[in-house]
Amino acid sequence: MHFITSIGKDIPVYIADTFKKRFLGLMGKKEGVYGLLLLKCNFIHTLFMRYQLDALYLDENDNIVAIKRCIKPFSIVPPVRGAVKVLEFPSSLQALAFLSTGTQIKFY
């Protein structure tokens, strides 16, 4: 699956659809040019992360409910009401530029 940013950058997105995949997330992974979609999820942690994350909280129709930028390693972000998915990217990608709440995103 891929996410196309508002400036046309194509970023591969991996899917975390099990408890283990959601719990481990990007933990221990090197910073790269990819994202992670956490299904059945409305909060995240960055325990044992090596870099900052940006996160889009999405509803069931992939509308943006909340945007969190520059989440520092070893943080816990509280649950976001109305979110059922979280899309994470390394902050260095600047994948969330020009996005705002209420916008519907598309995956390819």
N, C-alpha and C positions, 0 to 999 in steps of 0.2 A: 504494500500500500504506500502511497505517496501523498505528501501535503505540498501544495504550491503556495508559497508565501504571497503576500500582496505585492511584492516587487518582482515576482516571477521566479524565485528560487525554488527548485525542486528538491525536497528533502524526503528521503525514505523514512517510513514510520513502521516500527515493529509493534506487534500487538501483545499485550499482557492480559490473557484471558483466564488465568487460573490464579488461585490464592498465592501459590509460590512465586509465579512470575510477577504478580503485582507487588508482593512483599519485597522481592529482590530488586525489582525495577532496574534502574541504571547503576545501582550500588556496585562498586568495584570495577565498573567499566571505564575505559579511557574516554576522555572527551572526544567526540567525533561529529560527523555531519549526518546525524540521524535523530529521530524522535522516538518516543514510546507512548503508545495509547493504552492507558489503563482502563479496562472495562469494569463496570460495576464498582465504581470508585468515586468518592467525593472529597477525599483528603489525601495528602501525601506527606512523606517524611524524606529528609535528605541525610539520614544517618549514614555514616561511612562513605559519603560522597566526596569526591575530590575537586568538584567544581560547582559553580552556581547554576541553578536551573531557572527556566521560565516555564510557566504552566498555564494552559487554557483549561478552564472547567466548562464542560459541555453538558447540555441537557440531552434528552433522548433523540432530538432532531438535529443534533450537532450545532445548536445555537450557543454562542458564548455566554455563559452565565457570569463568569468572573475571570479576571486575568491577574496573575501574580508574576512579578518580574524579579529577577536577581535574588532568588531564594538561596540563602547561604547554606553551605554544608552543615550538617548536624542540627537542622531545624525541623520542627513539626508544624505543618500548616493545618489550622483547624478545618473541619468539614465545611463545605460550601453548600448552602441550601439550594436545592433544585438541580444540582450537578449529579450526573450518573456516570460520567467519563472524565478522565483527565489526560490531556495531551502535554507531554513534557519534552522540552528541548534544552540542550546546553545554552546558557545565556549568550555565549559568544556567537551563536548563529544569528542572533537578532531576528528570529523567525516570527516574532509577534509584532513587528513594526507595523504601524498603521491599522492595527486591529482594535476593535472596541466591543464592549458587551452588546449583545443583541444580534451581532453579525452571525450569519450561518456560514460555517466552513464546509469545504468539500474535500473528500479524499478521492484519489484516483488509483 
